[in-house]
């Protein structure tokens, strides 16, 4: 279903039609859609150097944000100031594809229901610590550089995380051996590095209690120590 979707005369979802759409700006009046739950621009769309207005943060009922640019271009840039996200207390998921988002604001970490962040082929240089409610993180095709001690720490120990994929980024620092212990729902953990001098270090993760884990990737890093008995 594409277009503007209403319930009882109020706009609850916006989904772009199957026509090439170029978004060059977002009006401040977006904040008037106080019942909007879904912002879906995931088909035949390009964002052309768009800054989300602070009024975007007034969308108190917003649950899903999908932002995709269909054609790779240097102009595919989205700027997200902190004020544009800080009021989104019902936001569950954000999916951004084929765009440049220089940094995600730290206000993401304070959203209590936020559980899914996917940055697919999206250039980003700064990723803030994310909430412990996170269930799915996927970052691919990015030059992200981050210290894993700050990015993960012990935040996800005993958490509901199901998928943690940060592939090809410049991750470095020491990862606590028990960083993902007790993650009973964890199925995929991919922290493949890019090689070079900046790598993740530390003991091989113990992954105690991760009985559903099906896929593990830690290549091009500097882990050491014996494989935990739980792996055998």
PyMOL CGO cylinders between C-alpha atoms (Angstrom):
from pymol import cmd
from pymol.cgo import CYLINDER

trace = [
    CYLINDER, 0.00, 0.00, 0.00, 1.45, 3.34, -1.05, 0.3, 1, 1, 1, 1, 1, 1,
    CYLINDER, 1.45, 3.34, -1.05, 0.42, 6.92, -0.43, 0.3, 1, 1, 1, 1, 1, 1,
    CYLINDER, 0.42, 6.92, -0.43, -1.11, 8.59, 2.62, 0.3, 1, 1, 1, 1, 1, 1,
    CYLINDER, -1.11, 8.59, 2.62, -2.98, 6.27, 4.95, 0.3, 1, 1, 1, 1, 1, 1,
    CYLINDER, -2.98, 6.27, 4.95, -5.55, 7.63, 7.37, 0.3, 1, 1, 1, 1, 1, 1,
    CYLINDER, -5.55, 7.63, 7.37, -7.56, 6.31, 10.28, 0.3, 1, 1, 1, 1, 1, 1,
    CYLINDER, -7.56, 6.31, 10.28, -10.55, 8.27, 11.57, 0.3, 1, 1, 1, 1, 1, 1,
    CYLINDER, -10.55, 8.27, 11.57, -9.43, 11.27, 9.55, 0.3, 1, 1, 1, 1, 1, 1,
    CYLINDER, -9.43, 11.27, 9.55, -5.87, 11.33, 10.93, 0.3, 1, 1, 1, 1, 1, 1,
    CYLINDER, -5.87, 11.33, 10.93, -2.72, 10.49, 8.95, 0.3, 1, 1, 1, 1, 1, 1,
    CYLINDER, -2.72, 10.49, 8.95, -1.08, 7.37, 10.40, 0.3, 1, 1, 1, 1, 1, 1,
    CYLINDER, -1.08, 7.37, 10.40, 1.30, 6.33, 7.61, 0.3, 1, 1, 1, 1, 1, 1,
    CYLINDER, 1.30, 6.33, 7.61, 3.11, 7.85, 4.64, 0.3, 1, 1, 1, 1, 1, 1,
    CYLINDER, 3.11, 7.85, 4.64, 4.52, 5.46, 2.05, 0.3, 1, 1, 1, 1, 1, 1,
    CYLINDER, 4.52, 5.46, 2.05, 6.03, 6.66, -1.22, 0.3, 1, 1, 1, 1, 1, 1,
    CYLINDER, 6.03, 6.66, -1.22, 4.37, 5.52, -4.45, 0.3, 1, 1, 1, 1, 1, 1,
    CYLINDER, 4.37, 5.52, -4.45, 6.12, 3.45, -7.12, 0.3, 1, 1, 1, 1, 1, 1,
    CYLINDER, 6.12, 3.45, -7.12, 7.30, 6.59, -8.89, 0.3, 1, 1, 1, 1, 1, 1,
    CYLINDER, 7.30, 6.59, -8.89, 10.76, 8.15, -8.76, 0.3, 1, 1, 1, 1, 1, 1,
    CYLINDER, 10.76, 8.15, -8.76, 10.66, 10.66, -5.91, 0.3, 1, 1, 1, 1, 1, 1,
    CYLINDER, 10.66, 10.66, -5.91, 13.44, 13.09, -4.96, 0.3, 1, 1, 1, 1, 1, 1,
    CYLINDER, 13.44, 13.09, -4.96, 13.12, 14.55, -1.49, 0.3, 1, 1, 1, 1, 1, 1,
    CYLINDER, 13.12, 14.55, -1.49, 14.97, 17.87, -1.26, 0.3, 1, 1, 1, 1, 1, 1,
    CYLINDER, 14.97, 17.87, -1.26, 13.57, 19.15, 2.02, 0.3, 1, 1, 1, 1, 1, 1,
    CYLINDER, 13.57, 19.15, 2.02, 11.18, 18.28, 4.81, 0.3, 1, 1, 1, 1, 1, 1,
    CYLINDER, 11.18, 18.28, 4.81, 8.75, 20.99, 5.96, 0.3, 1, 1, 1, 1, 1, 1,
    CYLINDER, 8.75, 20.99, 5.96, 8.39, 21.99, 9.59, 0.3, 1, 1, 1, 1, 1, 1,
    CYLINDER, 8.39, 21.99, 9.59, 4.68, 21.24, 9.27, 0.3, 1, 1, 1, 1, 1, 1,
    CYLINDER, 4.68, 21.24, 9.27, 5.56, 17.51, 9.41, 0.3, 1, 1, 1, 1, 1, 1,
    CYLINDER, 5.56, 17.51, 9.41, 5.28, 17.96, 13.17, 0.3, 1, 1, 1, 1, 1, 1,
    CYLINDER, 5.28, 17.96, 13.17, 1.52, 18.49, 12.82, 0.3, 1, 1, 1, 1, 1, 1,
    CYLINDER, 1.52, 18.49, 12.82, 1.02, 14.80, 11.96, 0.3, 1, 1, 1, 1, 1, 1,
    CYLINDER, 1.02, 14.80, 11.96, 0.81, 13.86, 15.62, 0.3, 1, 1, 1, 1, 1, 1,
    CYLINDER, 0.81, 13.86, 15.62, -0.73, 10.41, 14.90, 0.3, 1, 1, 1, 1, 1, 1,
    CYLINDER, -0.73, 10.41, 14.90, 1.83, 9.36, 12.28, 0.3, 1, 1, 1, 1, 1, 1,
    CYLINDER, 1.83, 9.36, 12.28, 3.15, 5.86, 13.02, 0.3, 1, 1, 1, 1, 1, 1,
    CYLINDER, 3.15, 5.86, 13.02, 5.01, 4.93, 9.81, 0.3, 1, 1, 1, 1, 1, 1,
    CYLINDER, 5.01, 4.93, 9.81, 7.33, 7.02, 7.61, 0.3, 1, 1, 1, 1, 1, 1,
    CYLINDER, 7.33, 7.02, 7.61, 8.18, 4.71, 4.70, 0.3, 1, 1, 1, 1, 1, 1,
    CYLINDER, 8.18, 4.71, 4.70, 10.29, 6.09, 1.87, 0.3, 1, 1, 1, 1, 1, 1,
    CYLINDER, 10.29, 6.09, 1.87, 11.83, 2.78, 0.89, 0.3, 1, 1, 1, 1, 1, 1,
    CYLINDER, 11.83, 2.78, 0.89, 10.95, 2.51, -2.82, 0.3, 1, 1, 1, 1, 1, 1,
    CYLINDER, 10.95, 2.51, -2.82, 12.13, 4.70, -5.73, 0.3, 1, 1, 1, 1, 1, 1,
    CYLINDER, 12.13, 4.70, -5.73, 13.26, 7.54, -3.50, 0.3, 1, 1, 1, 1, 1, 1,
    CYLINDER, 13.26, 7.54, -3.50, 16.38, 9.67, -3.26, 0.3, 1, 1, 1, 1, 1, 1,
    CYLINDER, 16.38, 9.67, -3.26, 17.19, 12.06, -0.43, 0.3, 1, 1, 1, 1, 1, 1,
    CYLINDER, 17.19, 12.06, -0.43, 18.99, 15.14, -1.73, 0.3, 1, 1, 1, 1, 1, 1,
    CYLINDER, 18.99, 15.14, -1.73, 20.89, 16.73, 1.17, 0.3, 1, 1, 1, 1, 1, 1,
    CYLINDER, 20.89, 16.73, 1.17, 17.92, 16.76, 3.55, 0.3, 1, 1, 1, 1, 1, 1,
    CYLINDER, 17.92, 16.76, 3.55, 18.01, 17.92, 7.17, 0.3, 1, 1, 1, 1, 1, 1,
    CYLINDER, 18.01, 17.92, 7.17, 15.27, 16.59, 9.42, 0.3, 1, 1, 1, 1, 1, 1,
    CYLINDER, 15.27, 16.59, 9.42, 13.60, 19.57, 11.11, 0.3, 1, 1, 1, 1, 1, 1,
    CYLINDER, 13.60, 19.57, 11.11, 13.28, 19.68, 14.90, 0.3, 1, 1, 1, 1, 1, 1,
    CYLINDER, 13.28, 19.68, 14.90, 9.52, 19.35, 14.37, 0.3, 1, 1, 1, 1, 1, 1,
    CYLINDER, 9.52, 19.35, 14.37, 10.12, 15.75, 13.28, 0.3, 1, 1, 1, 1, 1, 1,
    CYLINDER, 10.12, 15.75, 13.28, 10.66, 15.08, 16.98, 0.3, 1, 1, 1, 1, 1, 1,
    CYLINDER, 10.66, 15.08, 16.98, 7.02, 15.99, 17.66, 0.3, 1, 1, 1, 1, 1, 1,
    CYLINDER, 7.02, 15.99, 17.66, 5.84, 12.76, 16.01, 0.3, 1, 1, 1, 1, 1, 1,
    CYLINDER, 5.84, 12.76, 16.01, 5.16, 11.13, 19.38, 0.3, 1, 1, 1, 1, 1, 1,
    CYLINDER, 5.16, 11.13, 19.38, 3.39, 8.09, 17.86, 0.3, 1, 1, 1, 1, 1, 1,
    CYLINDER, 3.39, 8.09, 17.86, 6.04, 7.35, 15.21, 0.3, 1, 1, 1, 1, 1, 1,
    CYLINDER, 6.04, 7.35, 15.21, 7.18, 3.73, 15.34, 0.3, 1, 1, 1, 1, 1, 1,
    CYLINDER, 7.18, 3.73, 15.34, 8.90, 3.00, 12.03, 0.3, 1, 1, 1, 1, 1, 1,
    CYLINDER, 8.90, 3.00, 12.03, 11.25, 5.11, 9.90, 0.3, 1, 1, 1, 1, 1, 1,
    CYLINDER, 11.25, 5.11, 9.90, 12.49, 3.79, 6.54, 0.3, 1, 1, 1, 1, 1, 1,
    CYLINDER, 12.49, 3.79, 6.54, 14.72, 6.07, 4.48, 0.3, 1, 1, 1, 1, 1, 1,
    CYLINDER, 14.72, 6.07, 4.48, 16.23, 4.76, 1.28, 0.3, 1, 1, 1, 1, 1, 1,
    CYLINDER, 16.23, 4.76, 1.28, 17.89, 6.31, -1.75, 0.3, 1, 1, 1, 1, 1, 1,
    CYLINDER, 17.89, 6.31, -1.75, 17.63, 4.06, -4.77, 0.3, 1, 1, 1, 1, 1, 1,
    CYLINDER, 17.63, 4.06, -4.77, 20.61, 5.45, -6.63, 0.3, 1, 1, 1, 1, 1, 1,
    CYLINDER, 20.61, 5.45, -6.63, 24.02, 5.94, -5.01, 0.3, 1, 1, 1, 1, 1, 1,
    CYLINDER, 24.02, 5.94, -5.01, 25.06, 9.59, -5.23, 0.3, 1, 1, 1, 1, 1, 1,
    CYLINDER, 25.06, 9.59, -5.23, 27.15, 12.04, -3.17, 0.3, 1, 1, 1, 1, 1, 1,
    CYLINDER, 27.15, 12.04, -3.17, 23.97, 14.12, -2.83, 0.3, 1, 1, 1, 1, 1, 1,
    CYLINDER, 23.97, 14.12, -2.83, 22.20, 11.34, -0.93, 0.3, 1, 1, 1, 1, 1, 1,
    CYLINDER, 22.20, 11.34, -0.93, 22.73, 12.93, 2.45, 0.3, 1, 1, 1, 1, 1, 1,
    CYLINDER, 22.73, 12.93, 2.45, 20.47, 13.02, 5.50, 0.3, 1, 1, 1, 1, 1, 1,
    CYLINDER, 20.47, 13.02, 5.50, 21.29, 15.14, 8.54, 0.3, 1, 1, 1, 1, 1, 1,
    CYLINDER, 21.29, 15.14, 8.54, 19.65, 14.16, 11.82, 0.3, 1, 1, 1, 1, 1, 1,
    CYLINDER, 19.65, 14.16, 11.82, 20.02, 16.79, 14.54, 0.3, 1, 1, 1, 1, 1, 1,
    CYLINDER, 20.02, 16.79, 14.54, 19.39, 15.66, 18.11, 0.3, 1, 1, 1, 1, 1, 1,
    CYLINDER, 19.39, 15.66, 18.11, 16.15, 17.66, 18.35, 0.3, 1, 1, 1, 1, 1, 1,
    CYLINDER, 16.15, 17.66, 18.35, 14.65, 15.70, 15.44, 0.3, 1, 1, 1, 1, 1, 1,
    CYLINDER, 14.65, 15.70, 15.44, 14.77, 12.41, 17.36, 0.3, 1, 1, 1, 1, 1, 1,
    CYLINDER, 14.77, 12.41, 17.36, 14.61, 13.22, 21.05, 0.3, 1, 1, 1, 1, 1, 1,
    CYLINDER, 14.61, 13.22, 21.05, 10.82, 13.20, 21.29, 0.3, 1, 1, 1, 1, 1, 1,
    CYLINDER, 10.82, 13.20, 21.29, 10.26, 9.92, 19.45, 0.3, 1, 1, 1, 1, 1, 1,
    CYLINDER, 10.26, 9.92, 19.45, 9.55, 7.83, 22.54, 0.3, 1, 1, 1, 1, 1, 1,
    CYLINDER, 9.55, 7.83, 22.54, 7.53, 5.24, 20.60, 0.3, 1, 1, 1, 1, 1, 1,
    CYLINDER, 7.53, 5.24, 20.60, 10.11, 4.73, 17.85, 0.3, 1, 1, 1, 1, 1, 1,
    CYLINDER, 10.11, 4.73, 17.85, 10.85, 1.02, 17.37, 0.3, 1, 1, 1, 1, 1, 1,
    CYLINDER, 10.85, 1.02, 17.37, 12.95, 0.81, 14.22, 0.3, 1, 1, 1, 1, 1, 1,
    CYLINDER, 12.95, 0.81, 14.22, 15.02, 2.90, 11.83, 0.3, 1, 1, 1, 1, 1, 1,
    CYLINDER, 15.02, 2.90, 11.83, 16.23, 1.56, 8.50, 0.3, 1, 1, 1, 1, 1, 1,
    CYLINDER, 16.23, 1.56, 8.50, 18.46, 3.72, 6.27, 0.3, 1, 1, 1, 1, 1, 1,
    CYLINDER, 18.46, 3.72, 6.27, 19.77, 2.47, 2.92, 0.3, 1, 1, 1, 1, 1, 1,
    CYLINDER, 19.77, 2.47, 2.92, 22.16, 3.98, 0.34, 0.3, 1, 1, 1, 1, 1, 1,
    CYLINDER, 22.16, 3.98, 0.34, 22.58, 7.31, 2.09, 0.3, 1, 1, 1, 1, 1, 1,
    CYLINDER, 22.58, 7.31, 2.09, 25.21, 9.37, 3.87, 0.3, 1, 1, 1, 1, 1, 1,
    CYLINDER, 25.21, 9.37, 3.87, 24.40, 10.06, 7.52, 0.3, 1, 1, 1, 1, 1, 1,
    CYLINDER, 24.40, 10.06, 7.52, 27.47, 11.66, 9.03, 0.3, 1, 1, 1, 1, 1, 1,
    CYLINDER, 27.47, 11.66, 9.03, 26.45, 10.89, 12.58, 0.3, 1, 1, 1, 1, 1, 1,
    CYLINDER, 26.45, 10.89, 12.58, 23.47, 9.62, 14.50, 0.3, 1, 1, 1, 1, 1, 1,
    CYLINDER, 23.47, 9.62, 14.50, 22.60, 11.73, 17.55, 0.3, 1, 1, 1, 1, 1, 1,
    CYLINDER, 22.60, 11.73, 17.55, 23.11, 10.39, 21.05, 0.3, 1, 1, 1, 1, 1, 1,
    CYLINDER, 23.11, 10.39, 21.05, 19.39, 10.92, 21.72, 0.3, 1, 1, 1, 1, 1, 1,
    CYLINDER, 19.39, 10.92, 21.72, 18.85, 7.48, 20.15, 0.3, 1, 1, 1, 1, 1, 1,
    CYLINDER, 18.85, 7.48, 20.15, 20.23, 5.91, 23.31, 0.3, 1, 1, 1, 1, 1, 1,
    CYLINDER, 20.23, 5.91, 23.31, 17.40, 7.38, 25.39, 0.3, 1, 1, 1, 1, 1, 1,
    CYLINDER, 17.40, 7.38, 25.39, 14.50, 6.04, 23.32, 0.3, 1, 1, 1, 1, 1, 1,
    CYLINDER, 14.50, 6.04, 23.32, 12.97, 3.33, 25.56, 0.3, 1, 1, 1, 1, 1, 1,
    CYLINDER, 12.97, 3.33, 25.56, 11.26, 1.22, 22.86, 0.3, 1, 1, 1, 1, 1, 1,
    CYLINDER, 11.26, 1.22, 22.86, 13.88, 1.46, 20.13, 0.3, 1, 1, 1, 1, 1, 1,
    CYLINDER, 13.88, 1.46, 20.13, 14.98, -2.05, 19.06, 0.3, 1, 1, 1, 1, 1, 1,
    CYLINDER, 14.98, -2.05, 19.06, 16.15, -2.07, 15.41, 0.3, 1, 1, 1, 1, 1, 1,
    CYLINDER, 16.15, -2.07, 15.41, 18.79, -0.01, 13.61, 0.3, 1, 1, 1, 1, 1, 1,
    CYLINDER, 18.79, -0.01, 13.61, 19.83, -0.97, 10.09, 0.3, 1, 1, 1, 1, 1, 1,
    CYLINDER, 19.83, -0.97, 10.09, 22.34, 1.15, 8.15, 0.3, 1, 1, 1, 1, 1, 1,
    CYLINDER, 22.34, 1.15, 8.15, 22.65, -0.70, 4.87, 0.3, 1, 1, 1, 1, 1, 1,
    CYLINDER, 22.65, -0.70, 4.87, 25.29, 0.63, 2.48, 0.3, 1, 1, 1, 1, 1, 1,
    CYLINDER, 25.29, 0.63, 2.48, 25.00, 3.87, 4.42, 0.3, 1, 1, 1, 1, 1, 1,
    CYLINDER, 25.00, 3.87, 4.42, 28.04, 5.96, 5.13, 0.3, 1, 1, 1, 1, 1, 1,
    CYLINDER, 28.04, 5.96, 5.13, 28.25, 7.02, 8.75, 0.3, 1, 1, 1, 1, 1, 1,
    CYLINDER, 28.25, 7.02, 8.75, 31.21, 8.08, 10.85, 0.3, 1, 1, 1, 1, 1, 1,
    CYLINDER, 31.21, 8.08, 10.85, 29.77, 8.21, 14.32, 0.3, 1, 1, 1, 1, 1, 1,
    CYLINDER, 29.77, 8.21, 14.32, 27.44, 5.76, 16.01, 0.3, 1, 1, 1, 1, 1, 1,
    CYLINDER, 27.44, 5.76, 16.01, 26.38, 6.62, 19.57, 0.3, 1, 1, 1, 1, 1, 1,
    CYLINDER, 26.38, 6.62, 19.57, 25.90, 4.01, 22.31, 0.3, 1, 1, 1, 1, 1, 1,
    CYLINDER, 25.90, 4.01, 22.31, 22.53, 2.42, 21.68, 0.3, 1, 1, 1, 1, 1, 1,
    CYLINDER, 22.53, 2.42, 21.68, 19.89, 1.41, 24.25, 0.3, 1, 1, 1, 1, 1, 1,
    CYLINDER, 19.89, 1.41, 24.25, 19.99, -1.98, 25.95, 0.3, 1, 1, 1, 1, 1, 1,
    CYLINDER, 19.99, -1.98, 25.95, 16.53, -2.63, 24.47, 0.3, 1, 1, 1, 1, 1, 1,
    CYLINDER, 16.53, -2.63, 24.47, 18.21, -3.12, 21.08, 0.3, 1, 1, 1, 1, 1, 1,
    CYLINDER, 18.21, -3.12, 21.08, 17.39, -6.40, 19.35, 0.3, 1, 1, 1, 1, 1, 1,
    CYLINDER, 17.39, -6.40, 19.35, 18.91, -5.85, 15.93, 0.3, 1, 1, 1, 1, 1, 1,
    CYLINDER, 18.91, -5.85, 15.93, 21.90, -3.78, 14.76, 0.3, 1, 1, 1, 1, 1, 1,
    CYLINDER, 21.90, -3.78, 14.76, 23.19, -4.02, 11.22, 0.3, 1, 1, 1, 1, 1, 1,
    CYLINDER, 23.19, -4.02, 11.22, 25.85, -1.66, 9.83, 0.3, 1, 1, 1, 1, 1, 1,
    CYLINDER, 25.85, -1.66, 9.83, 27.32, -2.46, 6.40, 0.3, 1, 1, 1, 1, 1, 1,
    CYLINDER, 27.32, -2.46, 6.40, 29.16, -0.46, 3.74, 0.3, 1, 1, 1, 1, 1, 1,
    CYLINDER, 29.16, -0.46, 3.74, 30.32, 2.19, 6.18, 0.3, 1, 1, 1, 1, 1, 1,
    CYLINDER, 30.32, 2.19, 6.18, 33.62, 3.78, 7.21, 0.3, 1, 1, 1, 1, 1, 1,
    CYLINDER, 33.62, 3.78, 7.21, 32.38, 3.86, 10.79, 0.3, 1, 1, 1, 1, 1, 1,
    CYLINDER, 32.38, 3.86, 10.79, 35.21, 4.12, 13.30, 0.3, 1, 1, 1, 1, 1, 1,
    CYLINDER, 35.21, 4.12, 13.30, 34.44, 3.28, 16.91, 0.3, 1, 1, 1, 1, 1, 1,
    CYLINDER, 34.44, 3.28, 16.91, 35.97, 2.01, 20.14, 0.3, 1, 1, 1, 1, 1, 1,
    CYLINDER, 35.97, 2.01, 20.14, 34.07, -1.16, 21.03, 0.3, 1, 1, 1, 1, 1, 1,
    CYLINDER, 34.07, -1.16, 21.03, 34.54, -0.52, 24.75, 0.3, 1, 1, 1, 1, 1, 1,
    CYLINDER, 34.54, -0.52, 24.75, 32.44, 2.64, 24.34, 0.3, 1, 1, 1, 1, 1, 1,
    CYLINDER, 32.44, 2.64, 24.34, 30.09, 1.31, 21.68, 0.3, 1, 1, 1, 1, 1, 1,
    CYLINDER, 30.09, 1.31, 21.68, 29.23, -1.96, 23.41, 0.3, 1, 1, 1, 1, 1, 1,
    CYLINDER, 29.23, -1.96, 23.41, 30.79, -2.04, 26.88, 0.3, 1, 1, 1, 1, 1, 1,
    CYLINDER, 30.79, -2.04, 26.88, 28.67, -4.39, 28.98, 0.3, 1, 1, 1, 1, 1, 1,
    CYLINDER, 28.67, -4.39, 28.98, 25.44, -2.81, 27.72, 0.3, 1, 1, 1, 1, 1, 1,
    CYLINDER, 25.44, -2.81, 27.72, 24.28, -5.93, 25.90, 0.3, 1, 1, 1, 1, 1, 1,
    CYLINDER, 24.28, -5.93, 25.90, 25.16, -8.50, 28.53, 0.3, 1, 1, 1, 1, 1, 1,
    CYLINDER, 25.16, -8.50, 28.53, 21.93, -10.39, 29.40, 0.3, 1, 1, 1, 1, 1, 1,
    CYLINDER, 21.93, -10.39, 29.40, 20.09, -8.25, 26.83, 0.3, 1, 1, 1, 1, 1, 1,
    CYLINDER, 20.09, -8.25, 26.83, 17.43, -9.22, 24.23, 0.3, 1, 1, 1, 1, 1, 1,
    CYLINDER, 17.43, -9.22, 24.23, 19.85, -8.65, 21.31, 0.3, 1, 1, 1, 1, 1, 1,
    CYLINDER, 19.85, -8.65, 21.31, 19.16, -11.07, 18.44, 0.3, 1, 1, 1, 1, 1, 1,
    CYLINDER, 19.16, -11.07, 18.44, 21.48, -9.82, 15.71, 0.3, 1, 1, 1, 1, 1, 1,
    CYLINDER, 21.48, -9.82, 15.71, 24.66, -7.75, 15.93, 0.3, 1, 1, 1, 1, 1, 1,
    CYLINDER, 24.66, -7.75, 15.93, 26.30, -7.17, 12.53, 0.3, 1, 1, 1, 1, 1, 1,
    CYLINDER, 26.30, -7.17, 12.53, 28.96, -4.49, 12.09, 0.3, 1, 1, 1, 1, 1, 1,
    CYLINDER, 28.96, -4.49, 12.09, 30.92, -5.56, 9.05, 0.3, 1, 1, 1, 1, 1, 1,
    CYLINDER, 30.92, -5.56, 9.05, 33.90, -3.85, 7.42, 0.3, 1, 1, 1, 1, 1, 1,
    CYLINDER, 33.90, -3.85, 7.42, 34.01, -0.94, 9.86, 0.3, 1, 1, 1, 1, 1, 1,
    CYLINDER, 34.01, -0.94, 9.86, 37.08, 0.39, 11.66, 0.3, 1, 1, 1, 1, 1, 1,
    CYLINDER, 37.08, 0.39, 11.66, 36.26, -1.06, 15.06, 0.3, 1, 1, 1, 1, 1, 1,
    CYLINDER, 36.26, -1.06, 15.06, 39.06, -1.04, 17.62, 0.3, 1, 1, 1, 1, 1, 1,
    CYLINDER, 39.06, -1.04, 17.62, 39.72, -1.25, 21.34, 0.3, 1, 1, 1, 1, 1, 1,
    CYLINDER, 39.72, -1.25, 21.34, 39.27, -4.12, 23.76, 0.3, 1, 1, 1, 1, 1, 1,
    CYLINDER, 39.27, -4.12, 23.76, 36.03, -6.05, 23.81, 0.3, 1, 1, 1, 1, 1, 1,
    CYLINDER, 36.03, -6.05, 23.81, 35.11, -7.48, 27.20, 0.3, 1, 1, 1, 1, 1, 1,
    CYLINDER, 35.11, -7.48, 27.20, 35.15, -11.27, 27.08, 0.3, 1, 1, 1, 1, 1, 1,
    CYLINDER, 35.15, -11.27, 27.08, 31.68, -11.43, 28.62, 0.3, 1, 1, 1, 1, 1, 1,
    CYLINDER, 31.68, -11.43, 28.62, 30.21, -8.57, 26.55, 0.3, 1, 1, 1, 1, 1, 1,
    CYLINDER, 30.21, -8.57, 26.55, 27.49, -10.81, 25.10, 0.3, 1, 1, 1, 1, 1, 1,
    CYLINDER, 27.49, -10.81, 25.10, 27.10, -13.38, 27.85, 0.3, 1, 1, 1, 1, 1, 1,
    CYLINDER, 27.10, -13.38, 27.85, 23.53, -14.23, 28.76, 0.3, 1, 1, 1, 1, 1, 1,
    CYLINDER, 23.53, -14.23, 28.76, 22.11, -13.11, 25.39, 0.3, 1, 1, 1, 1, 1, 1,
    CYLINDER, 22.11, -13.11, 25.39, 19.69, -16.00, 25.09, 0.3, 1, 1, 1, 1, 1, 1,
    CYLINDER, 19.69, -16.00, 25.09, 18.14, -14.74, 21.83, 0.3, 1, 1, 1, 1, 1, 1,
    CYLINDER, 18.14, -14.74, 21.83, 21.40, -13.92, 20.01, 0.3, 1, 1, 1, 1, 1, 1,
    CYLINDER, 21.40, -13.92, 20.01, 21.54, -15.66, 16.63, 0.3, 1, 1, 1, 1, 1, 1,
    CYLINDER, 21.54, -15.66, 16.63, 24.08, -13.66, 14.60, 0.3, 1, 1, 1, 1, 1, 1,
    CYLINDER, 24.08, -13.66, 14.60, 27.23, -11.92, 15.84, 0.3, 1, 1, 1, 1, 1, 1,
    CYLINDER, 27.23, -11.92, 15.84, 29.43, -10.52, 13.06, 0.3, 1, 1, 1, 1, 1, 1,
    CYLINDER, 29.43, -10.52, 13.06, 32.18, -8.09, 14.04, 0.3, 1, 1, 1, 1, 1, 1,
    CYLINDER, 32.18, -8.09, 14.04, 34.44, -8.61, 11.04, 0.3, 1, 1, 1, 1, 1, 1,
    CYLINDER, 34.44, -8.61, 11.04, 37.11, -5.93, 10.85, 0.3, 1, 1, 1, 1, 1, 1,
    CYLINDER, 37.11, -5.93, 10.85, 38.69, -4.22, 7.88, 0.3, 1, 1, 1, 1, 1, 1,
    CYLINDER, 38.69, -4.22, 7.88, 42.24, -5.24, 8.72, 0.3, 1, 1, 1, 1, 1, 1,
    CYLINDER, 42.24, -5.24, 8.72, 45.14, -2.85, 9.09, 0.3, 1, 1, 1, 1, 1, 1,
    CYLINDER, 45.14, -2.85, 9.09, 46.44, -1.54, 12.40, 0.3, 1, 1, 1, 1, 1, 1,
    CYLINDER, 46.44, -1.54, 12.40, 43.07, -0.76, 13.99, 0.3, 1, 1, 1, 1, 1, 1,
    CYLINDER, 43.07, -0.76, 13.99, 41.45, -3.96, 15.23, 0.3, 1, 1, 1, 1, 1, 1,
    CYLINDER, 41.45, -3.96, 15.23, 39.37, -5.30, 18.08, 0.3, 1, 1, 1, 1, 1, 1,
    CYLINDER, 39.37, -5.30, 18.08, 41.47, -6.96, 20.76, 0.3, 1, 1, 1, 1, 1, 1,
    CYLINDER, 41.47, -6.96, 20.76, 40.85, -9.01, 23.87, 0.3, 1, 1, 1, 1, 1, 1,
    CYLINDER, 40.85, -9.01, 23.87, 40.05, -12.57, 24.86, 0.3, 1, 1, 1, 1, 1, 1,
    CYLINDER, 40.05, -12.57, 24.86, 37.85, -14.60, 22.54, 0.3, 1, 1, 1, 1, 1, 1,
    CYLINDER, 37.85, -14.60, 22.54, 34.24, -13.81, 23.57, 0.3, 1, 1, 1, 1, 1, 1,
    CYLINDER, 34.24, -13.81, 23.57, 32.86, -16.46, 25.90, 0.3, 1, 1, 1, 1, 1, 1,
    CYLINDER, 32.86, -16.46, 25.90, 29.22, -16.19, 24.71, 0.3, 1, 1, 1, 1, 1, 1,
    CYLINDER, 29.22, -16.19, 24.71, 27.94, -18.03, 27.77, 0.3, 1, 1, 1, 1, 1, 1,
    CYLINDER, 27.94, -18.03, 27.77, 24.22, -18.71, 27.55, 0.3, 1, 1, 1, 1, 1, 1,
    CYLINDER, 24.22, -18.71, 27.55, 23.96, -17.89, 23.82, 0.3, 1, 1, 1, 1, 1, 1,
    CYLINDER, 23.96, -17.89, 23.82, 22.34, -21.19, 22.92, 0.3, 1, 1, 1, 1, 1, 1,
    CYLINDER, 22.34, -21.19, 22.92, 20.60, -19.89, 19.78, 0.3, 1, 1, 1, 1, 1, 1,
    CYLINDER, 20.60, -19.89, 19.78, 23.78, -18.52, 18.16, 0.3, 1, 1, 1, 1, 1, 1,
    CYLINDER, 23.78, -18.52, 18.16, 24.03, -19.75, 14.56, 0.3, 1, 1, 1, 1, 1, 1,
    CYLINDER, 24.03, -19.75, 14.56, 26.53, -17.42, 12.91, 0.3, 1, 1, 1, 1, 1, 1,
    CYLINDER, 26.53, -17.42, 12.91, 29.73, -15.92, 14.34, 0.3, 1, 1, 1, 1, 1, 1,
    CYLINDER, 29.73, -15.92, 14.34, 32.29, -13.79, 12.50, 0.3, 1, 1, 1, 1, 1, 1,
    CYLINDER, 32.29, -13.79, 12.50, 35.31, -12.19, 14.18, 0.3, 1, 1, 1, 1, 1, 1,
    CYLINDER, 35.31, -12.19, 14.18, 37.80, -12.13, 11.31, 0.3, 1, 1, 1, 1, 1, 1,
    CYLINDER, 37.80, -12.13, 11.31, 40.54, -9.52, 10.75, 0.3, 1, 1, 1, 1, 1, 1,
    CYLINDER, 40.54, -9.52, 10.75, 40.81, -8.76, 14.48, 0.3, 1, 1, 1, 1, 1, 1,
    CYLINDER, 40.81, -8.76, 14.48, 43.31, -9.53, 17.27, 0.3, 1, 1, 1, 1, 1, 1,
    CYLINDER, 43.31, -9.53, 17.27, 41.44, -11.84, 19.62, 0.3, 1, 1, 1, 1, 1, 1,
    CYLINDER, 41.44, -11.84, 19.62, 43.50, -14.31, 21.63, 0.3, 1, 1, 1, 1, 1, 1,
    CYLINDER, 43.50, -14.31, 21.63, 43.10, -17.19, 24.03, 0.3, 1, 1, 1, 1, 1, 1,
    CYLINDER, 43.10, -17.19, 24.03, 41.54, -20.64, 23.79, 0.3, 1, 1, 1, 1, 1, 1,
    CYLINDER, 41.54, -20.64, 23.79, 38.10, -21.26, 22.37, 0.3, 1, 1, 1, 1, 1, 1,
    CYLINDER, 38.10, -21.26, 22.37, 35.58, -21.33, 25.22, 0.3, 1, 1, 1, 1, 1, 1,
    CYLINDER, 35.58, -21.33, 25.22, 34.32, -24.78, 26.17, 0.3, 1, 1, 1, 1, 1, 1,
    CYLINDER, 34.32, -24.78, 26.17, 30.77, -23.67, 25.46, 0.3, 1, 1, 1, 1, 1, 1,
    CYLINDER, 30.77, -23.67, 25.46, 31.71, -23.55, 21.75, 0.3, 1, 1, 1, 1, 1, 1,
    CYLINDER, 31.71, -23.55, 21.75, 32.62, -27.22, 21.59, 0.3, 1, 1, 1, 1, 1, 1,
]
cmd.load_cgo(trace, "trace")
